[in-house]
Amino acid sequence: MFNRESLILEQYPFEVRQVSKGRGSLLCDTDQGLKILKEYKGTEGRAEFLHCLLEFLKERGDGQVDCVVRTKEGAAIAKDTDGTAYMVRDWYEGRECDARNREDIRRAIGQLAGIHNILRAFPYEIPSYLQVRGDTLLLENERHARELKKIRNYVSSRKKKNGFEMGFLKSFAMFYGEAQRIIELQRQELADAGQERGEQGIYGICHGDYNQHNVLFSRPGIAALNFEKASYDVQVGDLGNFMRKILEKHNWDVGLGTEMLQAYRDVRPLSGQEEKQLYIRLAFPEKFWKIANHYYNANKAWVCGRNLEKLEKFICQNEDREKFLRLMGQDVV
């Protein structure tokens, strides 16, 4: 493995002093700073776009990003003899955002809002394959609701039910009803706003996977990493994904949720439509679907106690979750 990747590194205009193995990657100490080498599964066109995007962010931002390093030949990716593609990016020393530390969380959200502000001014054409359709989330949520109903029918047909299945059936009506309510809100939102992105003003380039693992606190500042899933979509989708994951760890603490929203608004004020889009993303019971879907696709002969634990935790958190959503939805629903 190291021999293969050393051949790849020879294609780059830096001298490698030392390498250490990470999870699916090599961290390289070079005469041009830290670099990371990972296998790349996207297209060359996407790699070129990512290079352009990150260079723009680097020039305009006050933080750090993992810019794509070009080869000696000027390519955004390098290939080995069997055609496997690799990408080298800048890297940084630091610690991940601590999902239990409120100050870390606020700073990470402020950084996200700043990134969104900068990316709204990105001057280059967005490739069509990176543009997410206006009804994509609605179609996804409709599919999830159908899958929940399918799982309910399957569980109901089982003669001998385990603890997870009984808990799922008991809570199904509440969460399925919640899913249907949000889907109807999405349909109405699309009907009211139309699907012309430029007129809505809620679309822009999104990170695509902004979470605590992709935010590093280093001595020079905050580094935002791993933009491989970047797309042109509703930008508050990044905020919604980050908030949901953090709030699940904090039992949907209303105070923390309010602080997170304010940390974003302090840097980038949200329009009424963006507030509604954020509410939709937080209010759909995605965690309930995810737990049920994992159960349904697993081996039914082996009952995973972890599924029941996750279901019971989600149900236990729901009162606080609903409290936060009611507070958030007062002005948008």
C-alpha positions as CSV (number, residue, x, y, z in Angstrom):
1,M,0.0,0.0,0.0
2,F,2.7,2.4,0.9
3,N,4.7,1.6,-2.3
4,R,1.6,2.4,-4.4
5,E,1.0,5.7,-2.6
6,S,4.6,6.7,-2.7
7,L,4.4,6.4,-6.5
8,I,1.4,8.8,-6.3
9,L,3.3,11.3,-4.1
10,E,6.1,11.4,-6.6
11,Q,3.7,13.1,-9.0
12,Y,3.5,16.2,-6.7
13,P,5.8,19.2,-6.4
14,F,6.8,18.8,-2.8
15,E,9.2,16.8,-0.8
16,V,7.8,14.3,1.7
17,R,9.6,14.2,5.0
18,Q,7.4,11.7,6.9
19,V,4.1,9.9,6.5
20,S,1.7,8.4,9.0
21,K,-1.2,6.2,8.2
22,G,-4.8,7.4,9.0
23,R,-8.2,6.0,8.4
24,G,-8.1,5.4,4.6
25,S,-5.5,8.1,4.1
26,L,-1.9,9.1,4.5
27,L,-0.9,12.2,6.4
28,C,2.2,13.7,4.9
29,D,4.6,16.1,6.5
30,T,6.2,18.0,3.5
31,D,8.4,21.0,2.8
32,Q,5.1,22.8,1.9
33,G,3.2,21.9,5.1
34,L,0.9,19.1,6.0
35,K,-0.9,17.3,3.2
36,I,-3.3,14.4,3.2
37,L,-3.5,11.8,0.5
38,K,-6.8,9.8,0.0
39,E,-8.3,7.7,-2.8
40,Y,-10.7,9.8,-4.8
41,K,-13.9,8.3,-6.3
42,G,-15.4,11.3,-8.1
43,T,-15.0,12.6,-11.6
44,E,-12.1,14.7,-12.9
45,G,-14.7,17.5,-13.6
46,R,-15.8,17.5,-10.0
47,A,-12.2,17.5,-8.7
48,E,-11.5,20.6,-10.9
49,F,-14.6,22.3,-9.5
50,L,-13.6,21.5,-6.0
51,H,-10.2,22.9,-6.5
52,C,-11.7,26.2,-7.9
53,L,-14.2,26.3,-5.0
54,L,-11.7,25.9,-2.3
55,E,-9.2,28.3,-3.7
56,F,-12.1,30.9,-3.8
57,L,-12.9,30.2,-0.2
58,K,-9.2,30.4,0.8
59,E,-8.8,33.8,-0.8
60,R,-12.1,35.2,0.6
61,G,-12.3,33.5,4.0
62,D,-10.7,34.2,7.4
63,G,-10.4,30.5,8.2
64,Q,-8.7,27.5,6.6
65,V,-9.8,25.0,4.1
66,D,-8.3,21.8,2.7
67,C,-7.4,23.1,-0.8
68,V,-6.7,20.6,-3.5
69,V,-3.0,20.4,-4.4
70,R,-2.3,20.1,-8.1
71,T,0.2,17.6,-9.5
72,K,3.4,18.6,-11.3
73,E,1.4,18.3,-14.5
74,G,-1.3,20.6,-13.1
75,A,-4.0,18.0,-12.6
76,A,-6.4,18.0,-9.6
77,I,-6.1,14.3,-9.2
78,A,-3.3,11.7,-9.7
79,K,-3.7,8.1,-10.9
80,D,-1.7,5.0,-10.4
81,T,-1.0,2.3,-13.0
82,D,-4.3,0.6,-12.6
83,G,-6.3,3.9,-13.0
84,T,-7.2,4.4,-9.3
85,A,-7.5,8.1,-8.6
86,Y,-6.1,9.9,-5.6
87,M,-6.3,13.5,-4.4
88,V,-3.9,15.4,-2.2
89,R,-5.2,18.3,-0.1
90,D,-3.8,20.7,2.4
91,W,-4.2,19.6,6.0
92,Y,-3.9,21.1,9.5
93,E,-3.0,20.2,13.0
94,G,-5.7,20.8,15.6
95,R,-8.6,19.2,17.5
96,E,-12.1,18.4,16.3
97,C,-15.0,20.5,17.4
98,D,-16.2,19.1,20.7
99,A,-19.9,18.3,20.3
100,R,-20.3,18.7,24.1
101,N,-18.7,22.2,24.3
102,R,-21.2,25.0,23.7
103,E,-18.5,27.5,22.8
104,D,-17.0,25.1,20.2
105,I,-20.5,24.6,18.8
106,R,-21.2,28.3,18.5
107,R,-17.9,29.0,16.8
108,A,-18.4,26.2,14.3
109,I,-21.8,27.5,13.4
110,G,-20.5,31.1,13.0
111,Q,-17.8,29.6,10.7
112,L,-20.5,27.8,8.6
113,A,-22.5,31.1,8.3
114,G,-19.4,32.9,7.1
115,I,-18.7,30.1,4.6
116,H,-22.3,30.4,3.3
117,N,-21.9,34.2,2.9
118,I,-18.7,33.8,0.9
119,L,-20.1,31.0,-1.3
120,R,-23.1,33.1,-2.3
121,A,-20.6,35.3,-4.1
122,F,-19.0,32.4,-6.0
123,P,-18.6,33.8,-9.5
124,Y,-18.3,30.7,-11.6
125,E,-20.9,28.5,-13.2
126,I,-22.2,25.6,-11.1
127,P,-22.1,22.3,-13.0
128,S,-25.6,20.9,-13.6
129,Y,-24.8,17.6,-11.8
130,L,-24.1,19.6,-8.6
131,Q,-27.5,21.4,-8.7
132,V,-30.1,19.8,-6.4
133,R,-33.7,20.0,-7.7
134,G,-36.1,22.1,-5.7
135,D,-38.4,19.1,-4.9
136,T,-35.5,16.7,-4.0
137,L,-36.1,16.8,-0.2
138,L,-39.9,16.5,-0.6
139,L,-39.5,13.4,-2.8
140,E,-37.0,12.0,-0.3
141,N,-39.3,12.6,2.7
142,E,-42.3,11.1,0.7
143,R,-40.2,8.0,0.1
144,H,-39.2,7.8,3.8
145,A,-42.9,8.0,4.8
146,R,-43.8,5.2,2.4
147,E,-41.0,3.1,3.8
148,L,-42.2,3.7,7.3
149,K,-45.7,2.5,6.3
150,K,-44.2,-0.6,4.7
151,I,-42.2,-1.4,7.8
152,R,-45.3,-0.9,9.9
153,N,-47.2,-3.4,7.7
154,Y,-44.3,-5.9,8.0
155,V,-44.0,-5.6,11.8
156,S,-47.8,-5.9,12.2
157,S,-47.8,-9.2,10.3
158,R,-45.3,-10.8,12.6
159,K,-46.9,-13.1,15.1
160,K,-44.2,-13.0,17.7
161,K,-42.9,-9.4,18.2
162,N,-39.8,-8.4,20.0
163,G,-39.3,-5.3,22.2
164,F,-38.2,-3.1,19.3
165,E,-41.2,-4.1,17.2
166,M,-43.7,-3.4,19.9
167,G,-42.1,-0.1,20.7
168,F,-42.1,0.8,17.0
169,L,-45.8,0.0,16.6
170,K,-46.7,1.9,19.7
171,S,-45.0,5.1,18.5
172,F,-45.6,4.7,14.7
173,A,-48.9,6.7,14.5
174,M,-47.3,9.8,16.2
175,F,-44.2,10.0,14.1
176,Y,-45.9,9.0,10.9
177,G,-48.5,11.7,11.4
178,E,-45.6,14.1,12.0
179,A,-44.0,13.1,8.8
180,Q,-47.2,13.6,6.9
181,R,-47.7,17.1,8.4
182,I,-44.2,18.1,7.3
183,I,-44.6,16.7,3.8
184,E,-47.8,18.7,3.4
185,L,-46.0,21.8,4.6
186,Q,-43.3,21.1,2.0
187,R,-45.8,20.8,-0.8
188,Q,-47.5,24.0,0.2
189,E,-44.1,25.7,0.4
190,L,-43.2,24.6,-3.1
191,A,-46.6,25.8,-4.4
192,D,-46.3,29.2,-2.7
193,A,-42.7,29.9,-3.6
194,G,-42.4,28.2,-7.0
195,Q,-39.2,26.5,-8.1
196,E,-37.2,29.4,-9.5
197,R,-34.1,29.2,-7.4
198,G,-32.8,32.7,-8.3
199,E,-36.1,34.2,-7.2
200,Q,-36.2,32.3,-3.9
201,G,-32.7,33.5,-2.8
202,I,-32.4,30.5,-0.5
203,Y,-30.0,28.5,-2.7
204,G,-26.3,28.6,-2.7
205,I,-23.3,26.3,-2.5
206,C,-23.5,24.0,0.5
207,H,-20.7,22.1,2.3
208,G,-22.8,18.9,2.1
209,D,-21.4,17.2,5.2
210,Y,-20.8,19.9,7.8
211,N,-20.4,18.2,11.2
212,Q,-18.1,18.3,14.2
213,H,-15.6,15.9,12.6
214,N,-15.1,18.3,9.7
215,V,-14.3,21.3,11.8
216,L,-10.8,21.6,13.3
217,F,-9.7,24.2,15.9
218,S,-6.1,25.0,15.2
219,R,-3.7,27.8,16.4
220,P,-4.2,30.0,13.3
221,G,-8.0,29.6,13.4
222,I,-10.9,27.3,12.4
223,A,-10.4,24.8,9.5
224,A,-13.4,23.6,7.6
225,L,-12.6,20.3,5.9
226,N,-13.9,17.7,3.5
227,F,-16.0,19.5,1.0
228,E,-16.3,16.5,-1.3
229,K,-20.1,16.5,-1.0
230,A,-20.5,20.1,-1.9
231,S,-23.6,20.9,-4.0
232,Y,-25.9,23.8,-5.0
233,D,-28.9,23.5,-2.7
234,V,-30.8,25.2,0.1
235,Q,-27.9,26.4,2.3
236,V,-29.7,26.1,5.6
237,G,-29.7,22.3,4.9
238,D,-26.1,22.4,6.2
239,L,-27.2,24.2,9.4
240,G,-30.2,21.8,9.9
241,N,-28.0,18.7,9.6
242,F,-25.4,20.2,12.0
243,M,-28.1,21.3,14.5
244,R,-30.0,18.0,14.5
245,K,-26.8,15.9,15.2
246,I,-25.7,18.2,18.0
247,L,-29.2,18.6,19.6
248,E,-29.6,14.8,19.6
249,K,-26.5,14.6,21.8
250,H,-27.9,17.3,24.1
251,N,-31.4,15.9,24.4
252,W,-32.8,18.8,22.3
253,D,-31.8,21.4,24.9
254,V,-34.0,24.4,24.0
255,G,-31.4,26.9,25.3
256,L,-28.6,25.4,23.2
257,G,-30.8,25.2,20.1
258,T,-31.6,28.9,20.5
259,E,-27.9,29.7,20.9
260,M,-27.1,27.8,17.8
261,L,-29.7,29.7,15.7
262,Q,-28.5,33.0,17.1
263,A,-24.8,32.2,16.3
264,Y,-25.8,31.6,12.7
265,R,-28.0,34.7,12.5
266,D,-25.3,36.9,14.0
267,V,-23.2,36.3,10.9
268,R,-25.8,35.6,8.3
269,P,-29.4,36.8,8.9
270,L,-32.1,34.3,7.7
271,S,-35.1,35.2,5.6
272,G,-38.6,34.0,6.5
273,Q,-38.4,31.3,3.8
274,E,-35.0,30.1,5.1
275,E,-36.4,29.9,8.6
276,K,-39.3,27.7,7.3
277,Q,-36.9,25.5,5.3
278,L,-34.8,25.0,8.5
279,Y,-37.9,24.1,10.5
280,I,-38.9,21.5,7.9
281,R,-35.5,19.9,8.0
282,L,-35.5,19.7,11.8
283,A,-39.2,18.7,12.2
284,F,-39.3,15.7,9.9
285,P,-38.8,12.6,12.1
286,E,-35.7,11.4,10.1
287,K,-34.2,9.7,13.1
288,F,-37.3,7.6,13.6
289,W,-37.1,6.6,9.9
290,K,-33.4,5.9,10.1
291,I,-33.8,3.6,13.2
292,A,-36.7,1.7,11.6
293,N,-35.0,1.4,8.2
294,H,-31.8,0.0,9.9
295,Y,-34.0,-2.6,11.6
296,Y,-35.9,-3.5,8.4
297,N,-32.7,-4.0,6.4
298,A,-30.9,-6.0,9.1
299,N,-31.0,-9.8,9.7
300,K,-34.3,-10.4,11.4
301,A,-33.0,-13.6,12.9
302,W,-30.6,-11.6,15.0
303,V,-32.2,-8.9,17.1
304,C,-29.9,-5.9,17.7
305,G,-30.5,-4.5,21.2
306,R,-28.9,-1.2,20.0
307,N,-31.9,-0.6,17.7
308,L,-34.2,-0.7,20.8
309,E,-31.9,1.5,22.7
310,K,-31.9,4.1,19.9
311,L,-35.6,4.0,19.6
312,E,-36.2,4.4,23.3
313,K,-33.8,7.3,23.5
314,F,-35.5,9.1,20.5
315,I,-38.9,8.6,22.1
316,C,-37.6,9.8,25.4
317,Q,-36.2,12.9,23.8
318,N,-39.3,13.7,21.8
319,E,-41.0,15.9,24.4
320,D,-38.0,18.2,24.5
321,R,-37.7,18.0,20.7
322,E,-41.3,19.0,20.3
323,K,-40.8,21.9,22.8
324,F,-37.9,23.3,20.7
325,L,-39.8,22.8,17.4
326,R,-42.9,24.6,18.8
327,L,-40.7,27.5,19.8
328,M,-39.0,27.6,16.5
329,G,-42.2,27.1,14.5
330,Q,-44.1,30.0,16.1
331,D,-43.2,32.5,13.4
332,V,-42.8,30.2,10.4
333,V,-45.7,27.7,10.4
